[in-house]
């Protein structure tokens, strides 16, 4: 199998290797590289205003989650 030199997402298979293990390694490398997420994000056009709105909502959700994690437990 060819190896992409820019992202290093290829897997070399030897005669003794199992194809299922090689597929798992390849999927893991693709997941770690983040190429699949980029491809999904670019699949459809998103207007700049909706992109900003989505990013702002995600930031709010992260902040809310962080504050909930740091908050003291409620008294009964």
PDB file of N, CA, C, O and CB in Angstrom:
ATOM      1  N   UNK A   1       0.842  -1.162   0.000  1.00  0.00           N
ATOM      2  CA  UNK A   1       0.000   0.000   0.000  1.00  0.00           C
ATOM      3  C   UNK A   1       0.891   1.229   0.000  1.00  0.00           C
ATOM      4  O   UNK A   1       1.950   1.238   0.628  1.00  0.00           O
ATOM      5  CB  UNK A   1      -0.960  -0.005   1.206  1.00  0.00           C
ATOM      6  N   UNK A   2       0.460   2.264  -0.705  1.00  0.00           N
ATOM      7  CA  UNK A   2       1.238   3.490  -0.764  1.00  0.00           C
ATOM      8  C   UNK A   2       1.029   4.307   0.504  1.00  0.00           C
ATOM      9  O   UNK A   2      -0.037   4.266   1.119  1.00  0.00           O
ATOM     10  CB  UNK A   2       0.858   4.312  -2.004  1.00  0.00           C
ATOM     11  N   UNK A   3       2.050   5.038   0.879  1.00  0.00           N
ATOM     12  CA  UNK A   3       1.977   5.892   2.060  1.00  0.00           C
ATOM     13  C   UNK A   3       1.953   7.338   1.599  1.00  0.00           C
ATOM     14  O   UNK A   3       2.800   7.766   0.815  1.00  0.00           O
ATOM     15  CB  UNK A   3       3.174   5.631   3.031  1.00  0.00           C
ATOM     16  N   UNK A   4       0.967   8.092   2.094  1.00  0.00           N
ATOM     17  CA  UNK A   4       0.890   9.508   1.794  1.00  0.00           C
ATOM     18  C   UNK A   4       2.006  10.204   2.560  1.00  0.00           C
ATOM     19  O   UNK A   4       2.025  10.157   3.790  1.00  0.00           O
ATOM     20  CB  UNK A   4      -0.511  10.098   2.161  1.00  0.00           C
ATOM     21  N   UNK A   5       2.924  10.840   1.870  1.00  0.00           N
ATOM     22  CA  UNK A   5       4.110  11.403   2.519  1.00  0.00           C
ATOM     23  C   UNK A   5       3.789  12.653   3.348  1.00  0.00           C
ATOM     24  O   UNK A   5       4.500  12.958   4.306  1.00  0.00           O
ATOM     25  CB  UNK A   5       5.158  11.741   1.470  1.00  0.00           C
ATOM     26  N   UNK A   6       2.735  13.368   2.988  1.00  0.00           N
ATOM     27  CA  UNK A   6       2.403  14.578   3.731  1.00  0.00           C
ATOM     28  C   UNK A   6       1.764  14.246   5.069  1.00  0.00           C
ATOM     29  O   UNK A   6       2.109  14.855   6.082  1.00  0.00           O
ATOM     30  CB  UNK A   6       1.474  15.463   2.916  1.00  0.00           C
ATOM     31  N   UNK A   7       0.841  13.295   5.093  1.00  0.00           N
ATOM     32  CA  UNK A   7       0.095  13.017   6.325  1.00  0.00           C
ATOM     33  C   UNK A   7       0.501  11.724   6.993  1.00  0.00           C
ATOM     34  O   UNK A   7       0.105  11.485   8.133  1.00  0.00           O
ATOM     35  CB  UNK A   7      -1.367  12.977   6.038  1.00  0.00           C
ATOM     36  N   UNK A   8       1.264  10.889   6.340  1.00  0.00           N
ATOM     37  CA  UNK A   8       1.701   9.601   6.900  1.00  0.00           C
ATOM     38  C   UNK A   8       0.518   8.733   7.327  1.00  0.00           C
ATOM     39  O   UNK A   8       0.518   8.158   8.415  1.00  0.00           O
ATOM     40  CB  UNK A   8       2.624   9.835   8.096  1.00  0.00           C
ATOM     41  N   UNK A   9      -0.495   8.643   6.450  1.00  0.00           N
ATOM     42  CA  UNK A   9      -1.683   7.874   6.794  1.00  0.00           C
ATOM     43  C   UNK A   9      -1.697   6.491   6.163  1.00  0.00           C
ATOM     44  O   UNK A   9      -2.723   5.812   6.214  1.00  0.00           O
ATOM     45  CB  UNK A   9      -2.912   8.624   6.381  1.00  0.00           C
ATOM     46  N   UNK A  10      -0.621   6.064   5.583  1.00  0.00           N
ATOM     47  CA  UNK A  10      -0.580   4.742   4.964  1.00  0.00           C
ATOM     48  C   UNK A  10      -0.084   3.683   5.925  1.00  0.00           C
ATOM     49  O   UNK A  10       0.536   3.986   6.944  1.00  0.00           O
ATOM     50  CB  UNK A  10       0.298   4.766   3.735  1.00  0.00           C
ATOM     51  N   UNK A  11      -0.370   2.427   5.583  1.00  0.00           N
ATOM     52  CA  UNK A  11       0.069   1.303   6.400  1.00  0.00           C
ATOM     53  C   UNK A  11       0.753   0.297   5.483  1.00  0.00           C
ATOM     54  O   UNK A  11       0.213  -0.068   4.439  1.00  0.00           O
ATOM     55  CB  UNK A  11      -1.133   0.648   7.170  1.00  0.00           C
ATOM     56  N   UNK A  12       1.937  -0.147   5.875  1.00  0.00           N
ATOM     57  CA  UNK A  12       2.657  -1.148   5.097  1.00  0.00           C
ATOM     58  C   UNK A  12       2.252  -2.531   5.606  1.00  0.00           C
ATOM     59  O   UNK A  12       2.323  -2.806   6.804  1.00  0.00           O
ATOM     60  CB  UNK A  12       4.209  -0.939   5.197  1.00  0.00           C
ATOM     61  N   UNK A  13       1.829  -3.393   4.690  1.00  0.00           N
ATOM     62  CA  UNK A  13       1.373  -4.726   5.062  1.00  0.00           C
ATOM     63  C   UNK A  13       2.440  -5.742   4.668  1.00  0.00           C
ATOM     64  O   UNK A  13       2.905  -5.763   3.528  1.00  0.00           O
ATOM     65  CB  UNK A  13       0.011  -5.061   4.387  1.00  0.00           C
ATOM     66  N   UNK A  14       2.818  -6.578   5.623  1.00  0.00           N
ATOM     67  CA  UNK A  14       3.752  -7.656   5.350  1.00  0.00           C
ATOM     68  C   UNK A  14       2.962  -8.926   5.057  1.00  0.00           C
ATOM     69  O   UNK A  14       1.752  -8.974   5.279  1.00  0.00           O
ATOM     70  CB  UNK A  14       4.728  -7.867   6.541  1.00  0.00           C
ATOM     71  N   UNK A  15       3.631  -9.933   4.569  1.00  0.00           N
ATOM     72  CA  UNK A  15       2.950 -11.189   4.238  1.00  0.00           C
ATOM     73  C   UNK A  15       2.384 -11.871   5.476  1.00  0.00           C
ATOM     74  O   UNK A  15       1.390 -12.592   5.389  1.00  0.00           O
ATOM     75  CB  UNK A  15       3.906 -12.134   3.524  1.00  0.00           C
ATOM     76  N   UNK A  16       3.005 -11.651   6.614  1.00  0.00           N
ATOM     77  CA  UNK A  16       2.564 -12.324   7.834  1.00  0.00           C
ATOM     78  C   UNK A  16       1.470 -11.548   8.572  1.00  0.00           C
ATOM     79  O   UNK A  16       0.865 -12.074   9.506  1.00  0.00           O
ATOM     80  CB  UNK A  16       3.747 -12.537   8.757  1.00  0.00           C
ATOM     81  N   UNK A  17       1.209 -10.294   8.159  1.00  0.00           N
ATOM     82  CA  UNK A  17       0.221  -9.463   8.846  1.00  0.00           C
ATOM     83  C   UNK A  17      -1.205  -9.861   8.475  1.00  0.00           C
ATOM     84  O   UNK A  17      -1.477 -10.345   7.376  1.00  0.00           O
ATOM     85  CB  UNK A  17       0.451  -7.993   8.518  1.00  0.00           C
ATOM     86  N   UNK A  18      -2.090  -9.641   9.418  1.00  0.00           N
ATOM     87  CA  UNK A  18      -3.505  -9.885   9.207  1.00  0.00           C
ATOM     88  C   UNK A  18      -4.114  -8.628   8.583  1.00  0.00           C
ATOM     89  O   UNK A  18      -3.780  -7.515   8.992  1.00  0.00           O
ATOM     90  CB  UNK A  18      -4.224 -10.263  10.549  1.00  0.00           C
ATOM     91  N   UNK A  19      -4.998  -8.790   7.602  1.00  0.00           N
ATOM     92  CA  UNK A  19      -5.593  -7.646   6.904  1.00  0.00           C
ATOM     93  C   UNK A  19      -6.477  -6.835   7.846  1.00  0.00           C
ATOM     94  O   UNK A  19      -6.556  -5.614   7.715  1.00  0.00           O
ATOM     95  CB  UNK A  19      -6.411  -8.122   5.691  1.00  0.00           C
ATOM     96  N   UNK A  20      -7.144  -7.497   8.794  1.00  0.00           N
ATOM     97  CA  UNK A  20      -8.013  -6.779   9.726  1.00  0.00           C
ATOM     98  C   UNK A  20      -7.210  -5.874  10.651  1.00  0.00           C
ATOM     99  O   UNK A  20      -7.642  -4.768  10.977  1.00  0.00           O
ATOM    100  CB  UNK A  20      -8.835  -7.765  10.550  1.00  0.00           C
ATOM    101  N   UNK A  21      -6.042  -6.348  11.072  1.00  0.00           N
ATOM    102  CA  UNK A  21      -5.178  -5.518  11.913  1.00  0.00           C
ATOM    103  C   UNK A  21      -4.674  -4.311  11.123  1.00  0.00           C
ATOM    104  O   UNK A  21      -4.593  -3.202  11.651  1.00  0.00           O
ATOM    105  CB  UNK A  21      -3.986  -6.343  12.454  1.00  0.00           C
ATOM    106  N   UNK A  22      -4.340  -4.537   9.866  1.00  0.00           N
ATOM    107  CA  UNK A  22      -3.860  -3.443   9.021  1.00  0.00           C
ATOM    108  C   UNK A  22      -4.963  -2.406   8.817  1.00  0.00           C
ATOM    109  O   UNK A  22      -4.690  -1.206   8.833  1.00  0.00           O
ATOM    110  CB  UNK A  22      -3.372  -3.982   7.659  1.00  0.00           C
ATOM    111  N   UNK A  23      -6.194  -2.851   8.628  1.00  0.00           N
ATOM    112  CA  UNK A  23      -7.313  -1.923   8.478  1.00  0.00           C
ATOM    113  C   UNK A  23      -7.521  -1.104   9.747  1.00  0.00           C
ATOM    114  O   UNK A  23      -7.776   0.099   9.682  1.00  0.00           O
ATOM    115  CB  UNK A  23      -8.594  -2.684   8.128  1.00  0.00           C
ATOM    116  N   UNK A  24      -7.411  -1.758  10.898  1.00  0.00           N
ATOM    117  CA  UNK A  24      -7.567  -1.041  12.171  1.00  0.00           C
ATOM    118  C   UNK A  24      -6.488   0.027  12.328  1.00  0.00           C
ATOM    119  O   UNK A  24      -6.769   1.145  12.760  1.00  0.00           O
ATOM    120  CB  UNK A  24      -7.511  -2.026  13.357  1.00  0.00           C
ATOM    121  N   UNK A  25      -5.254  -0.326  11.974  1.00  0.00           N
ATOM    122  CA  UNK A  25      -4.156   0.641  12.056  1.00  0.00           C
ATOM    123  C   UNK A  25      -4.397   1.826  11.130  1.00  0.00           C
ATOM    124  O   UNK A  25      -4.174   2.979  11.500  1.00  0.00           O
ATOM    125  CB  UNK A  25      -2.823  -0.031  11.708  1.00  0.00           C
ATOM    126  N   UNK A  26      -4.863   1.517   9.908  1.00  0.00           N
ATOM    127  CA  UNK A  26      -5.124   2.572   8.928  1.00  0.00           C
ATOM    128  C   UNK A  26      -6.236   3.506   9.411  1.00  0.00           C
ATOM    129  O   UNK A  26      -6.108   4.727   9.316  1.00  0.00           O
ATOM    130  CB  UNK A  26      -5.502   1.957   7.569  1.00  0.00           C
ATOM    131  N   UNK A  27      -7.316   2.936   9.925  1.00  0.00           N
ATOM    132  CA  UNK A  27      -8.432   3.752  10.426  1.00  0.00           C
ATOM    133  C   UNK A  27      -7.976   4.649  11.570  1.00  0.00           C
ATOM    134  O   UNK A  27      -8.390   5.804  11.660  1.00  0.00           O
ATOM    135  CB  UNK A  27      -9.595   2.854  10.892  1.00  0.00           C
ATOM    136  N   UNK A  28      -7.125   4.119  12.440  1.00  0.00           N
ATOM    137  CA  UNK A  28      -6.625   4.889  13.576  1.00  0.00           C
ATOM    138  C   UNK A  28      -5.769   6.062  13.096  1.00  0.00           C
ATOM    139  O   UNK A  28      -5.880   7.173  13.615  1.00  0.00           O
ATOM    140  CB  UNK A  28      -5.810   3.986  14.522  1.00  0.00           C
ATOM    141  N   UNK A  29      -4.910   5.805  12.092  1.00  0.00           N
ATOM    142  CA  UNK A  29      -4.059   6.866  11.565  1.00  0.00           C
ATOM    143  C   UNK A  29      -4.888   7.963  10.898  1.00  0.00           C
ATOM    144  O   UNK A  29      -4.595   9.149  11.048  1.00  0.00           O
ATOM    145  CB  UNK A  29      -3.053   6.291  10.569  1.00  0.00           C
ATOM    146  N   UNK A  30      -5.930   7.555  10.158  1.00  0.00           N
ATOM    147  CA  UNK A  30      -6.800   8.540   9.501  1.00  0.00           C
ATOM    148  C   UNK A  30      -7.528   9.365  10.556  1.00  0.00           C
ATOM    149  O   UNK A  30      -7.657  10.581  10.410  1.00  0.00           O
ATOM    150  CB  UNK A  30      -7.821   7.840   8.559  1.00  0.00           C
ATOM    151  N   UNK A  31      -8.001   8.721  11.607  1.00  0.00           N
ATOM    152  CA  UNK A  31      -8.707   9.416  12.683  1.00  0.00           C
ATOM    153  C   UNK A  31      -7.781  10.420  13.371  1.00  0.00           C
ATOM    154  O   UNK A  31      -8.191  11.548  13.647  1.00  0.00           O
ATOM    155  CB  UNK A  31      -9.258   8.405  13.711  1.00  0.00           C
ATOM    156  N   UNK A  32      -6.543  10.023  13.649  1.00  0.00           N
ATOM    157  CA  UNK A  32      -5.592  10.894  14.327  1.00  0.00           C
ATOM    158  C   UNK A  32      -5.168  12.080  13.451  1.00  0.00           C
ATOM    159  O   UNK A  32      -4.886  13.161  13.969  1.00  0.00           O
ATOM    160  CB  UNK A  32      -4.368  10.093  14.742  1.00  0.00           C
ATOM    161  N   UNK A  33      -5.124  11.884  12.142  1.00  0.00           N
ATOM    162  CA  UNK A  33      -4.692  12.962  11.261  1.00  0.00           C
ATOM    163  C   UNK A  33      -5.736  14.064  11.151  1.00  0.00           C
ATOM    164  O   UNK A  33      -5.393  15.213  10.874  1.00  0.00           O
ATOM    165  CB  UNK A  33      -4.379  12.415   9.886  1.00  0.00           C
ATOM    166  N   UNK A  34      -7.015  13.729  11.365  1.00  0.00           N
ATOM    167  CA  UNK A  34      -8.077  14.727  11.302  1.00  0.00           C
ATOM    168  C   UNK A  34      -8.560  15.037   9.903  1.00  0.00           C
ATOM    169  O   UNK A  34      -9.366  15.949   9.719  1.00  0.00           O
ATOM    170  CB  UNK A  34      -7.616  15.975  11.934  1.00  0.00           C
ATOM    171  N   UNK A  35      -8.090  14.302   8.917  1.00  0.00           N
ATOM    172  CA  UNK A  35      -8.480  14.547   7.533  1.00  0.00           C
ATOM    173  C   UNK A  35      -9.964  14.276   7.295  1.00  0.00           C
ATOM    174  O   UNK A  35     -10.610  14.979   6.518  1.00  0.00           O
ATOM    175  CB  UNK A  35      -7.648  13.689   6.602  1.00  0.00           C
ATOM    176  N   UNK A  36     -10.500  13.263   7.962  1.00  0.00           N
ATOM    177  CA  UNK A  36     -11.904  12.907   7.773  1.00  0.00           C
ATOM    178  C   UNK A  36     -12.815  14.010   8.292  1.00  0.00           C
ATOM    179  O   UNK A  36     -13.835  14.309   7.672  1.00  0.00           O
ATOM    180  CB  UNK A  36     -12.223  11.584   8.475  1.00  0.00           C
ATOM    181  N   UNK A  37     -12.464  14.618   9.419  1.00  0.00           N
ATOM    182  CA  UNK A  37     -13.255  15.723   9.962  1.00  0.00           C
ATOM    183  C   UNK A  37     -13.237  16.913   9.009  1.00  0.00           C
ATOM    184  O   UNK A  37     -14.269  17.544   8.782  1.00  0.00           O
ATOM    185  CB  UNK A  37     -12.724  16.141  11.347  1.00  0.00           C
ATOM    186  N   UNK A  38     -12.072  17.218   8.454  1.00  0.00           N
ATOM    187  CA  UNK A  38     -11.965  18.321   7.502  1.00  0.00           C
ATOM    188  C   UNK A  38     -12.816  18.058   6.270  1.00  0.00           C
ATOM    189  O   UNK A  38     -13.485  18.959   5.763  1.00  0.00           O
ATOM    190  CB  UNK A  38     -10.506  18.540   7.097  1.00  0.00           C
ATOM    191  N   UNK A  39     -12.787  16.835   5.797  1.00  0.00           N
ATOM    192  CA  UNK A  39     -13.557  16.474   4.618  1.00  0.00           C
ATOM    193  C   UNK A  39     -15.054  16.615   4.880  1.00  0.00           C
ATOM    194  O   UNK A  39     -15.787  17.125   4.033  1.00  0.00           O
ATOM    195  CB  UNK A  39     -13.227  15.046   4.186  1.00  0.00           C
ATOM    196  N   UNK A  40     -15.508  16.170   6.043  1.00  0.00           N
ATOM    197  CA  UNK A  40     -16.921  16.292   6.389  1.00  0.00           C
ATOM    198  C   UNK A  40     -17.332  17.749   6.557  1.00  0.00           C
ATOM    199  O   UNK A  40     -18.443  18.132   6.190  1.00  0.00           O
ATOM    200  CB  UNK A  40     -17.220  15.518   7.665  1.00  0.00           C
ATOM    201  N   UNK A  41     -16.436  18.561   7.112  1.00  0.00           N
ATOM    202  CA  UNK A  41     -16.743  19.979   7.303  1.00  0.00           C
ATOM    203  C   UNK A  41     -16.860  20.701   5.967  1.00  0.00           C
ATOM    204  O   UNK A  41     -17.659  21.628   5.829  1.00  0.00           O
ATOM    205  CB  UNK A  41     -15.669  20.646   8.167  1.00  0.00           C
ATOM    206  N   UNK A  42     -16.074  20.284   4.989  1.00  0.00           N
ATOM    207  CA  UNK A  42     -16.074  20.944   3.682  1.00  0.00           C
ATOM    208  C   UNK A  42     -17.062  20.324   2.702  1.00  0.00           C
ATOM    209  O   UNK A  42     -17.142  20.746   1.548  1.00  0.00           O
ATOM    210  CB  UNK A  42     -14.690  20.901   3.091  1.00  0.00           C
ATOM    211  N   UNK A  43     -17.810  19.332   3.153  1.00  0.00           N
ATOM    212  CA  UNK A  43     -18.748  18.653   2.260  1.00  0.00           C
ATOM    213  C   UNK A  43     -19.852  19.598   1.793  1.00  0.00           C
ATOM    214  O   UNK A  43     -20.264  19.548   0.635  1.00  0.00           O
ATOM    215  CB  UNK A  43     -19.361  17.437   2.958  1.00  0.00           C
ATOM    216  N   UNK A  44     -20.330  20.457   2.691  1.00  0.00           N
ATOM    217  CA  UNK A  44     -21.379  21.417   2.361  1.00  0.00           C
ATOM    218  C   UNK A  44     -20.891  22.813   2.714  1.00  0.00           C
ATOM    219  O   UNK A  44     -20.125  23.006   3.658  1.00  0.00           O
ATOM    220  CB  UNK A  44     -22.705  21.085   3.110  1.00  0.00           C
ATOM    221  N   UNK A  45     -21.350  23.773   1.937  1.00  0.00           N
ATOM    222  CA  UNK A  45     -20.973  25.159   2.208  1.00  0.00           C
ATOM    223  C   UNK A  45     -21.744  25.666   3.417  1.00  0.00           C
ATOM    224  O   UNK A  45     -22.951  25.455   3.536  1.00  0.00           O
ATOM    225  CB  UNK A  45     -21.238  26.060   0.974  1.00  0.00           C
ATOM    226  N   UNK A  46     -21.037  26.330   4.301  1.00  0.00           N
ATOM    227  CA  UNK A  46     -21.655  26.933   5.466  1.00  0.00           C
ATOM    228  C   UNK A  46     -21.359  28.430   5.432  1.00  0.00           C
ATOM    229  O   UNK A  46     -20.205  28.846   5.334  1.00  0.00           O
ATOM    230  CB  UNK A  46     -21.138  26.279   6.789  1.00  0.00           C
ATOM    231  N   UNK A  47     -22.416  29.226   5.513  1.00  0.00           N
ATOM    232  CA  UNK A  47     -22.224  30.666   5.463  1.00  0.00           C
ATOM    233  C   UNK A  47     -21.382  31.117   6.646  1.00  0.00           C
ATOM    234  O   UNK A  47     -21.437  30.516   7.718  1.00  0.00           O
ATOM    235  CB  UNK A  47     -23.576  31.397   5.451  1.00  0.00           C
ATOM    236  N   UNK A  48     -20.606  32.173   6.453  1.00  0.00           N
ATOM    237  CA  UNK A  48     -19.746  32.647   7.540  1.00  0.00           C
ATOM    238  C   UNK A  48     -20.515  32.989   8.819  1.00  0.00           C
ATOM    239  O   UNK A  48     -20.019  32.756   9.921  1.00  0.00           O
ATOM    240  CB  UNK A  48     -18.978  33.861   7.082  1.00  0.00           C
ATOM    241  N   UNK A  49     -21.723  33.539   8.675  1.00  0.00           N
ATOM    242  CA  UNK A  49     -22.493  33.892   9.869  1.00  0.00           C
ATOM    243  C   UNK A  49     -22.912  32.653  10.638  1.00  0.00           C
ATOM    244  O   UNK A  49     -22.853  32.649  11.867  1.00  0.00           O
ATOM    245  CB  UNK A  49     -23.724  34.710   9.490  1.00  0.00           C
ATOM    246  N   UNK A  50     -23.335  31.599   9.947  1.00  0.00           N
ATOM    247  CA  UNK A  50     -23.733  30.374  10.642  1.00  0.00           C
ATOM    248  C   UNK A  50     -22.521  29.668  11.238  1.00  0.00           C
ATOM    249  O   UNK A  50     -22.623  29.020  12.280  1.00  0.00           O
ATOM    250  CB  UNK A  50     -24.474  29.432   9.685  1.00  0.00           C
ATOM    251  N   UNK A  51     -21.380  29.793  10.578  1.00  0.00           N
ATOM    252  CA  UNK A  51     -20.150  29.194  11.110  1.00  0.00           C
ATOM    253  C   UNK A  51     -19.764  29.874  12.426  1.00  0.00           C
ATOM    254  O   UNK A  51     -19.406  29.203  13.394  1.00  0.00           O
ATOM    255  CB  UNK A  51     -18.989  29.309  10.078  1.00  0.00           C
ATOM    256  N   UNK A  52     -19.839  31.203  12.455  1.00  0.00           N
ATOM    257  CA  UNK A  52     -19.535  31.947  13.687  1.00  0.00           C
ATOM    258  C   UNK A  52     -20.536  31.609  14.785  1.00  0.00           C
ATOM    259  O   UNK A  52     -20.166  31.450  15.949  1.00  0.00           O
ATOM    260  CB  UNK A  52     -19.540  33.464  13.419  1.00  0.00           C
ATOM    261  N   UNK A  53     -21.800  31.502  14.405  1.00  0.00           N
ATOM    262  CA  UNK A  53     -22.849  31.189  15.376  1.00  0.00           C
ATOM    263  C   UNK A  53     -22.627  29.803  15.985  1.00  0.00           C
ATOM    264  O   UNK A  53     -22.777  29.622  17.194  1.00  0.00           O
ATOM    265  CB  UNK A  53     -24.238  31.261  14.708  1.00  0.00           C
ATOM    266  N   UNK A  54     -22.270  28.834  15.153  1.00  0.00           N
ATOM    267  CA  UNK A  54     -22.017  27.474  15.632  1.00  0.00           C
ATOM    268  C   UNK A  54     -20.806  27.440  16.552  1.00  0.00           C
ATOM    269  O   UNK A  54     -20.825  26.773  17.586  1.00  0.00           O
ATOM    270  CB  UNK A  54     -21.809  26.518  14.453  1.00  0.00           C
ATOM    271  N   UNK A  55     -19.744  28.163  16.173  1.00  0.00           N
ATOM    272  CA  UNK A  55     -18.539  28.208  16.992  1.00  0.00           C
ATOM    273  C   UNK A  55     -18.817  28.879  18.336  1.00  0.00           C
ATOM    274  O   UNK A  55     -18.313  28.437  19.368  1.00  0.00           O
ATOM    275  CB  UNK A  55     -17.418  28.946  16.251  1.00  0.00           C
ATOM    276  N   UNK A  56     -19.612  29.936  18.324  1.00  0.00           N
ATOM    277  CA  UNK A  56     -19.947  30.631  19.564  1.00  0.00           C
ATOM    278  C   UNK A  56     -20.789  29.740  20.471  1.00  0.00           C
ATOM    279  O   UNK A  56     -20.591  29.727  21.686  1.00  0.00           O
ATOM    280  CB  UNK A  56     -20.694  31.939  19.263  1.00  0.00           C
ATOM    281  N   UNK A  57     -21.722  28.999  19.892  1.00  0.00           N
ATOM    282  CA  UNK A  57     -22.538  28.066  20.675  1.00  0.00           C
ATOM    283  C   UNK A  57     -21.701  26.961  21.292  1.00  0.00           C
ATOM    284  O   UNK A  57     -21.933  26.562  22.433  1.00  0.00           O
ATOM    285  CB  UNK A  57     -23.622  27.458  19.807  1.00  0.00           C
ATOM    286  N   UNK A  58     -20.725  26.465  20.537  1.00  0.00           N
ATOM    287  CA  UNK A  58     -19.838  25.419  21.054  1.00  0.00           C
ATOM    288  C   UNK A  58     -18.997  25.955  22.213  1.00  0.00           C
ATOM    289  O   UNK A  58     -18.757  25.246  23.190  1.00  0.00           O
ATOM    290  CB  UNK A  58     -18.921  24.882  19.932  1.00  0.00           C
ATOM    291  N   UNK A  59     -18.552  27.207  22.101  1.00  0.00           N
ATOM    292  CA  UNK A  59     -17.766  27.820  23.176  1.00  0.00           C
ATOM    293  C   UNK A  59     -18.608  27.974  24.438  1.00  0.00           C
ATOM    294  O   UNK A  59     -18.130  27.737  25.548  1.00  0.00           O
ATOM    295  CB  UNK A  59     -17.218  29.190  22.733  1.00  0.00           C
ATOM    296  N   UNK A  60     -19.868  28.376  24.257  1.00  0.00           N
ATOM    297  CA  UNK A  60     -20.766  28.508  25.407  1.00  0.00           C
ATOM    298  C   UNK A  60     -20.979  27.163  26.088  1.00  0.00           C
ATOM    299  O   UNK A  60     -20.975  27.069  27.315  1.00  0.00           O
ATOM    300  CB  UNK A  60     -22.116  29.097  24.971  1.00  0.00           C
ATOM    301  N   UNK A  61     -21.165  26.126  25.283  1.00  0.00           N
ATOM    302  CA  UNK A  61     -21.389  24.788  25.829  1.00  0.00           C
ATOM    303  C   UNK A  61     -20.160  24.308  26.602  1.00  0.00           C
ATOM    304  O   UNK A  61     -20.293  23.710  27.669  1.00  0.00           O
ATOM    305  CB  UNK A  61     -21.733  23.794  24.700  1.00  0.00           C
ATOM    306  N   UNK A  62     -18.959  24.568  26.064  1.00  0.00           N
ATOM    307  CA  UNK A  62     -17.728  24.188  26.761  1.00  0.00           C
ATOM    308  C   UNK A  62     -17.597  24.915  28.090  1.00  0.00           C
ATOM    309  O   UNK A  62     -17.218  24.321  29.099  1.00  0.00           O
ATOM    310  CB  UNK A  62     -16.510  24.480  25.887  1.00  0.00           C
ATOM    311  N   UNK A  63     -17.918  26.223  28.082  1.00  0.00           N
ATOM    312  CA  UNK A  63     -17.832  27.011  29.309  1.00  0.00           C
ATOM    313  C   UNK A  63     -18.824  26.506  30.352  1.00  0.00           C
ATOM    314  O   UNK A  63     -18.488  26.378  31.529  1.00  0.00           O
ATOM    315  CB  UNK A  63     -18.087  28.494  29.012  1.00  0.00           C
ATOM    316  N   UNK A  64     -20.045  26.221  29.912  1.00  0.00           N
ATOM    317  CA  UNK A  64     -21.072  25.714  30.825  1.00  0.00           C
ATOM    318  C   UNK A  64     -20.642  24.382  31.439  1.00  0.00           C
ATOM    319  O   UNK A  64     -20.820  24.155  32.636  1.00  0.00           O
ATOM    320  CB  UNK A  64     -22.415  25.550  30.087  1.00  0.00           C
ATOM    321  N   UNK A  65     -20.077  23.508  30.613  1.00  0.00           N
ATOM    322  CA  UNK A  65     -19.606  22.206  31.094  1.00  0.00           C
ATOM    323  C   UNK A  65     -18.470  22.376  32.095  1.00  0.00           C
ATOM    324  O   UNK A  65     -18.416  21.675  33.105  1.00  0.00           O
ATOM    325  CB  UNK A  65     -19.146  21.332  29.917  1.00  0.00           C
ATOM    326  N   UNK A  66     -17.561  23.311  31.811  1.00  0.00           N
ATOM    327  CA  UNK A  66     -16.430  23.560  32.708  1.00  0.00           C
ATOM    328  C   UNK A  66     -16.912  24.092  34.049  1.00  0.00           C
ATOM    329  O   UNK A  66     -16.430  23.669  35.100  1.00  0.00           O
ATOM    330  CB  UNK A  66     -15.444  24.550  32.072  1.00  0.00           C
ATOM    331  N   UNK A  67     -17.866  25.024  34.012  1.00  0.00           N
ATOM    332  CA  UNK A  67     -18.391  25.596  35.247  1.00  0.00           C
ATOM    333  C   UNK A  67     -19.138  24.562  36.078  1.00  0.00           C
ATOM    334  O   UNK A  67     -19.052  24.570  37.306  1.00  0.00           O
ATOM    335  CB  UNK A  67     -19.307  26.763  34.934  1.00  0.00           C
ATOM    336  N   UNK A  68     -19.868  23.675  35.416  1.00  0.00           N
ATOM    337  CA  UNK A  68     -20.574  22.616  36.131  1.00  0.00           C
ATOM    338  C   UNK A  68     -19.593  21.660  36.787  1.00  0.00           C
ATOM    339  O   UNK A  68     -19.842  21.167  37.887  1.00  0.00           O
ATOM    340  CB  UNK A  68     -21.500  21.853  35.183  1.00  0.00           C
ATOM    341  N   UNK A  69     -18.499  21.401  36.127  1.00  0.00           N
ATOM    342  CA  UNK A  69     -17.491  20.491  36.656  1.00  0.00           C
ATOM    343  C   UNK A  69     -16.799  21.088  37.878  1.00  0.00           C
ATOM    344  O   UNK A  69     -16.473  20.372  38.825  1.00  0.00           O
ATOM    345  CB  UNK A  69     -16.459  20.156  35.577  1.00  0.00           C
ATOM    346  N   UNK A  70     -16.575  22.408  37.855  1.00  0.00           N
ATOM    347  CA  UNK A  70     -15.873  23.079  38.942  1.00  0.00           C
ATOM    348  C   UNK A  70     -16.787  23.463  40.100  1.00  0.00           C
ATOM    349  O   UNK A  70     -16.297  23.766  41.188  1.00  0.00           O
ATOM    350  CB  UNK A  70     -15.189  24.304  38.419  1.00  0.00           C
ATOM    351  N   UNK A  71     -18.102  23.458  39.893  1.00  0.00           N
ATOM    352  CA  UNK A  71     -19.035  23.920  40.918  1.00  0.00           C
ATOM    353  C   UNK A  71     -19.057  22.959  42.100  1.00  0.00           C
ATOM    354  O   UNK A  71     -18.797  21.764  41.962  1.00  0.00           O
ATOM    355  CB  UNK A  71     -20.446  24.073  40.332  1.00  0.00           C
ATOM    356  N   UNK A  72     -19.373  23.513  43.255  1.00  0.00           N
ATOM    357  CA  UNK A  72     -19.498  22.702  44.450  1.00  0.00           C
ATOM    358  C   UNK A  72     -20.786  21.889  44.367  1.00  0.00           C
ATOM    359  O   UNK A  72     -21.749  22.322  43.733  1.00  0.00           O
ATOM    360  CB  UNK A  72     -19.476  23.583  45.724  1.00  0.00           C
ATOM    361  N   UNK A  73     -20.814  20.723  44.998  1.00  0.00           N
ATOM    362  CA  UNK A  73     -22.045  19.926  44.988  1.00  0.00           C
ATOM    363  C   UNK A  73     -23.148  20.640  45.764  1.00  0.00           C
ATOM    364  O   UNK A  73     -22.875  21.351  46.731  1.00  0.00           O
ATOM    365  CB  UNK A  73     -21.792  18.525  45.589  1.00  0.00           C
ATOM    366  N   UNK A  74     -24.399  20.447  45.334  1.00  0.00           N
ATOM    367  CA  UNK A  74     -25.539  21.098  45.980  1.00  0.00           C
ATOM    368  C   UNK A  74     -25.789  20.469  47.345  1.00  0.00           C
ATOM    369  O   UNK A  74     -25.567  19.276  47.552  1.00  0.00           O
ATOM    370  CB  UNK A  74     -26.807  20.995  45.096  1.00  0.00           C
ATOM    371  N   UNK A  75     -26.267  21.321  48.287  1.00  0.00           N
ATOM    372  CA  UNK A  75     -26.626  20.823  49.613  1.00  0.00           C
ATOM    373  C   UNK A  75     -28.015  20.217  49.554  1.00  0.00           C
ATOM    374  O   UNK A  75     -28.858  20.645  48.766  1.00  0.00           O
ATOM    375  CB  UNK A  75     -26.565  21.952  50.675  1.00  0.00           C
ATOM    376  N   UNK A  76     -28.244  19.232  50.382  1.00  0.00           N
ATOM    377  CA  UNK A  76     -29.570  18.600  50.421  1.00  0.00           C
ATOM    378  C   UNK A  76     -30.400  19.127  51.533  1.00  0.00           C
ATOM    379  O   UNK A  76     -31.542  18.702  51.706  1.00  0.00           O
ATOM    380  CB  UNK A  76     -29.454  17.115  50.555  1.00  0.00           C
TER     381      UNK A  76
END
